Amino acid sequence: MNEIPEELKTNILRRLPIAACIARCRCVCKSWRDLLSDPSFLRQNDLFIGTAGTEGNYSDSCSGTLITLFAANELRSVYSCDTLEPLLPSSSTGMSLQLPSDGDAYRNLSVVGCCNGLLCLATKESFYLPVVPCLILWNPKTSEIKVLPPTLFDPPVDSDWWVSITGFGFDSESDDYKIVRQLTFVDDEWEGFQEVYSLRNDSWRKLDLSIHLVQSSRIPKLYEGNLYWWHLFLKVTQFFWFDMSNEVFEMVEVSNPVPGDWEVESLLTLSKQEESMVALCSVGSKSWEVWGLLKLWVSESWTKLFTLTVAIPPGVDHLDFLGFTRRCKYIFRALSEQDDDENPQWSIVVHDEDSKVQVIDIQSPRAYTEVIIYVPSQVSLRT
């Protein structure tokens, strides 16, 4: 092995026919393990996406972009965004998160972020309790998990507090995965505590509180090194973002282009270089419009691009927008008119660029299920 030049070994490894081989090749020697665990190597050689193989828990025969249903600490159902075919065998019970021995402390996890095949999960039940929510990183493809170290936040005694924002993403400049969150509390007046976690250093660091951000339950969008959130406030939309490299928050307010029931549901694209943004906006409960902010953060540059008309299936009360895939498919959660807590009736509606509508019926309880866009990868959580 030592007689093979490093450049030749690297050239061989980047030609692996299927990503499922990566796990086996990591066992050959320490140098191969280090190279095949390096996020920059995986990213540069398009080895993030898993492909068909007998060793995986599921096959990825299409583009690698998946609709995933997360329930009860499992990837319960996995679908191709291209064909909407299930990618888990019908006999499978799901891809379970193998929790530590004190697993009871990690019940009712929710997805708060997803990046390069890694899921960031947070405990739900402790959001309003004296214990700060625990965060876990999980790679379902490799079954690796990492429980993050305790927060630096020391909750004030006899004060109300909650997690107001959480964001997870990749910082390309430092080649590091980071998590940022703000905890808001009331102690005579509104105050906040912001901290950032580095996977490379496996530690939290307190941030200087330059901007106290409003609460947002949205999973932020990562564009060009920034995590973006947004919040409707009266007649304006507040956009705030976290610069992953410089680890600072910024915020701007943009006036809404139309009065009344209008709200940004999702950012479809945002480019600092082209200084423009495209957003999907809701108008009422059953209509969506795609608007472009042709000059970034200039209210007067809002321009309506087109109206998205979705054929709502019979018996559906309303649709909640969930996401947008690389194949120009809009994904909605459909809630039934007959829906109730004991017998939830709901489904996933996918609207493509040819105005075709496909429906996936969901069997698991709505209260414990989330839908995310997930691309399997071989990214390692080793630090």
Disulfide bonds with the S-S distance in Angstrom:
none
